[in-house]
């Protein structure tokens, strides 16, 4: 079971009424009570539809290589609430999280009761991260938006720099009715204090919408910078494989732009190489090994059949875990597994209805697949799946079940699901890089 956060982070979200949304005005009032944002701790905001966590990690590693003390807040965490807030790559301790929760709890008591909205978990973690940065004397903050940009609490921090990752049609009807409107919403994280705005390749209409939003938010004073693949100057050997490579490049480039506009020194090349070489990305094409004892027993429930590559006997089971939830990401993860293994024995996937279920199903054609369902009440799993796919509940996914699937298992799905798997196998997620 993934560790639970102290109640303040989810209290109002759990009590929300039908149709209620986050209350950005109330979040601004909370920050004011906490005397945040701190003017002497510049912010790099990471927004987009995919790759935000990778971008934030590589940005934080690059900033740490410059000698800065960096607090990073990601949404969601990898295994649990502690690793949503990191100091120089390392997750905060349980006692630190509890201390920050107490500070938030006290501040919330100074606010009027909620009326037609709620304080969102992602916004409260941003506030907690900013508190931790102040308490720890951090130099810089890297904040990953929860959802959106202008309507996300990250916009309340008036970031000095913004990194915009890929934009696609996730949350259509919530963030906007078109992909262009979604890009406009995400680029709206910029504010009057923004001095750098970096993004990767975007479709022409999407890019134009993002640029227009930037101009509106900054009075036209910031020139958007489009980063082409390979243009950032980061050595290929220090970047991850797959679709995460472009997000890592963007993080590297946006961090260097932040340092430039702040007049801070760029990282010394050898230290930069050493820090980037230490980056680990659990849940993003990460590799893990499980022992397969002869006397293993599988928990009650369906036993998915092993795939064509499965062989009997003892020996380790290898896992590749990736948070892919749409056609391109699933296809890229499969290609990675084929290069490494010749193909997976089995694919374990978690696809709520609001993800690209049909695209993922098409990409997985011909593979042996088990589909897991999360217990979260706000997620639906009603989409039609192929008849030969086995279904399990997420809580049934144990090391024993994983080893039963075969010697080579590809795990795909939402970050919440891959986090559960990483928790189940005891993967080390405490440190993402060594500064």
N, C-alpha and C positions, 0 to 999 in steps of 0.2 A: 504494500500500500504506500502510495506517495505521501510523504509527510504533509500534514495540514498546516496552513498558515494561521497565526493568531486571528481571532474573530473579527477584529476591526477591518481587515482588508476585504472581507466578503459579506459583512453584516447587512449593509443596505442593499447590496446586489441580490442577496438571497430573499430579501423582503420586498423586492420591487413588485409593482403591480403590472398587470397586462398592458403592454404597449409603452411602458415607461422607458426612458432613455437616461443616459448619464447626464448629470446636471453640471455643466461646465462652469456656470456662474458660482455654484456652491463650492466647486473645487477651487476656484479662484479665491473665494473667501477663506477656505481652509489654508491655502498657501499664505494668505495675508496674516492669518493668526500665527502661523509658524515663521513669519518673517522670511518667506521664500518667494521667488528665487533669490539666491545670494548673488549680488552684483559682481563679486570678485571670483566667481566660479563659472567661466564660460561654458556653453552647452553646444554639443554637436547632436542634432536630432536626426534619427534615422527613420524614414517613412517609406512606404511602398507596399506592394501586395505579396511579395515573396523575397526571401533572402535577407530580411532585416537582421536576423540574429547573426548570420555570418558577417554581414557588413559591420555591425556593431562590434563584433569580436575583433576583426582585423583593424578597425579604426582604433579600438582601445589598445591593442597590442602595439600599433605604430606610435600612438601618443605615449604609451609607457616607455617605449624605446628611446623617446626623446628626453627621458628623465622625469616626466610628469607623473604625479600621483593621480590616478584616474579611477573614478567610480563609474561603473556601467550598470544600467538597469535594462533588463530585457523582458519581453512579454511574449509568451509565458516563460517560466523557468524550464530547465531541462528535466530534472527529477522532482523538484519541489520548490517551495517558496524561498528557501535560503539562497538558491543560485540565481534568483532573479536580480539580486543586488550583489555586485562584486567590487572589490577593491584591488586594482592592478591584477585583474584576472581571476582572483580567488573569491569563492563564495563566502559571504559573511557567516558567522557562527549563529547557532540557535539563540544564544543569550543576546547577541546584538540585534537579531530580528525581534525578539521580545521587547527589548528596550525601545526600539523604533516604534513598535506597535503601541507601547504605552504612551509615547509622545504624541502619536497620532490620535489615540483615544482621548487624551486630555484636550487636544485642540478641537476635536469634533464636538466636545461638550460645550464649546463656546459658540457653536453655530445653532441657528434655529433648526427645528426638526425638518426633515425633508418633506416637500409638498408633492411635486409632480415629477421628480427625478431622483437619482441616487448617486452617491459617490462610487465610482467604478473601481473594481479591484486594480486594474492597470494604472489608473490615476493615483491611487493610494500608494502603490509601489513606487511610482515616480517620486511622489512626495517623500516617501521613506528613503529612497536613494539619495535625494537631495539633502535630507537631514543627515544621512550618514556621511556624505561628502563634507558637509560643514563640520561635523563632529571629528572627522578624521583629518581635517586640513587638506582635503584633496584640491588639486589644481584645476582639474577639468572634469566635466560630466559628459558621458555618452548615454543618451536616452533613446530607447526604441519605442516608437509609438505603439499603443495597443491596437487601435483600429482608426484609420483615417489620419487627419492632419489638423486642419483648421478646427474640427470638432473634437479633437483629442486633447487630453490634458497636456500633452507635450508642447502644444502651441502656447501655453501659459508661461513657458520658460523663455520665450523670445530668443530662440537659439542663435548663436553667432554664426553657425554653419548648419546646412541641411544637406543630407544625402538622400536622394530619392532612388530606390531600387526599381525593379520591374513593376509595371502596373497592368493588371488584367481585370476581368469582370467579376471577381469575387466580391460579394456584398452588394451586387446590383440591387437597386431598389432601397438600399439602406444608406450607402455613401453617395449614390447618384444613380441615375437611370441609364447612363452610358459609361463606357470606359473613360471617355474624355472627362466627364463630370467627376468620376472617381479620382482621376489624376489631378484635377483642379482642387478637390477636397484635400488630397494628400499634400500637394505643394503648398497649401494654405497653412502648413505648420510654420512657415517662415513668418517673420514679423519685422517691426521697425529696426530691430537691432541686428538683423541678419546681414552678414557681409560676404558669405560664400554659399553657393547653391550648386551642387554637383549631381549629375545623374548619368546613367548609362543610356544605351540606345533605346529610344521609344518610337512607336509609330508616329507618323507626322502629325496626325490630329491630336493624339494624346500628348505629344511634346508641346504642341502649340497651346493646349489647354493648361498644362503645367506652367509654362512660361507666362501666360496671361495671369494666372493666379499669383505667381511670384511678383510680377510687376505691380499688381493691385495691393499686395501686402507690404511691399517695400517701397512704394512710390516710384518704381522704376529705377531704383538706385543700385540694384544688384544684377550683374550680368550672369545668366545661367551658363554653366559649363557642361558640355556633353562629353562624356568619357567614352572613347571607343575601345574595344577590346585590345589589350596589350599596350595601351597608350600611357598607363600610369607609371610604368617603369619598374614595377615590382618584378623580381626574378620569377620566372615560371615555376621553378622548382620549389618556391616557397608559397605557392598558391594551391588551393585544394582542387581536386578533380571535379568533373561534372558541372552542373548548372550553378553551383556555388562559387565557381571561379570568378564570374563577373561581379558578384556581390562582394567578394573578398577584395578584388581590385578597387571597387568603389569605396570600400571602407578605408583602404590604404590611401587612396587619393584624397578623399574628403578630410582625413586626419591631417595630411600634409597641408591642405589648403587652410584648415583651421589654424594650424601653427603659424602659417605665413601671415594670415590676416591679424593674428594676435601679436606678431613680432617676436614669437618664440623660436628658439633654435630648432632646426630639423634634426632628426636622429643621426647619430654617428653611424656610418654604413655597417661596420662590423657588429655593433650592438643591435642594429635594426635586423640584420640577417639572423643573428642568434635568437632574438625574441620571436620573429616571425616563424623561424624553424621550429619553435617550441609550441606553436598553436595546435590545439586539439579541438575538434568539433564533434562531440558526442551527438549522435542522432542525425548526422549529416554525412552519409556514406561512411559512417564509422564502423570499424571492424572489431569484433569481440569473439572470444573463444569460451565455450562451455564444455566441461567434462561430461562424458556420456558413460556413466558406470553401467556395468552389465545388469545390475540388480535394480535399475531405476524403476520407479512406478509412476504412472501417469494419474493425475487427479481425475475423479469421476467426470464424465462428460464425453463429448464426441472425440474420437481419435482420428484426426486427419491422416489420410494415407501418405506415406513417403513417396517422393518423386522418383523419376527414372534414374537419377544419379545416386540414390540412396544405396548404401551398402551395409550389410549386417556387421555385427561385432562391436567392439568397444573402440573408443577413440574420441577425440573432441568434435564438437559441433561448432562450426563457424557461423557467425551471424554478420550480416551487413545491415545496419539500421539507418534508415533515411526518412526524413519527414516530407516525403513526396505525396501530394494529394491531387495532382492533375496529370493529364496525358504526357506532357513533355517531361515532367519530373520523374514519373514512373518509368517511362521509356529510357531515360538517362540512367536511372538506378539499375534497371535490367541490363543495360549495355555494360555498365560497370561490373555487375556480377558475372556476365559472360566473359569479359576480359580476364577477370581474376580466377574464375572457377570453370569456365565453359558453360555455365548456367546454374541457376539455383535448383535444389531438390524441391523446394517448396517456397511459396510466397505467403506471408502472413500480412494482412492489410486491414486498415481501419478507415472507412470512408463514410462519414456522415453525409446526409442528403445535400447539404449546402456546398460540398466539394464537387469536383469534376468526376462524378461517379462513372458516367458513361465513357469518358475519355480514358480513365484508369482501367476500366473493364476491357476496352479495346486494346490497350497497350499490353494487358496481361493475357491476351488470348493464347491458348496453348500451354499455359503454365498451370501447375497444381496450386490451388489457392485456398486459403482459409481466411474468412472474413470475421473480424472481431467487432463487437459492438460495445461502446462505452456506456456506463450507467447514467451519465449526466442527463438530467431531466430536460435541459434545453437543447439537446441534440436528438435528431431523428434519424432512424436507419430503416426507412421504408422503401428505398429505391430497389428496383428489381435487379437481382444478381444472377449470374449463370447458375443453372440447376446443379452443376457438379461442384460448386463451391461449398465447402463446409462452413457452418457458422458456429462461433463460440462467443461467450461473453468475455470481456476484457479481463475480468477477475479470474478467469480460468487459465490465463496465459502465465504459466509458471516455467521455470527452467526445465522441468520434466516434460511438459508439453512441447516446448521448443526443441528439445533433443529428440523427441519422438518424430518430429516432422522430417528429419533428415540430417545429413552431415553439413549441408550448406543451405542456410535459410536466409531469405531476404525479407526484412521487416519494413513495412511501409505504412504511412498514415499520418494523422495529425500529430502535432507536437505533444499534445496531452497523452496520446496513446504511446508514442515512442518513448516518452518519459516514463510511462508505466513499465514498459519492457526493460528500459535501462535500470529502473529501480529493482525490478524482479531479478535481474542477473547481477546486481551489485556493481554496475559500471561506475568507474571513478569520474565524477563530473565536478569535483570541487575546484579544480584549477584548469583554466582554459589556455593559459600561457604563462611563461616564466619571465618576469620583467628584468 
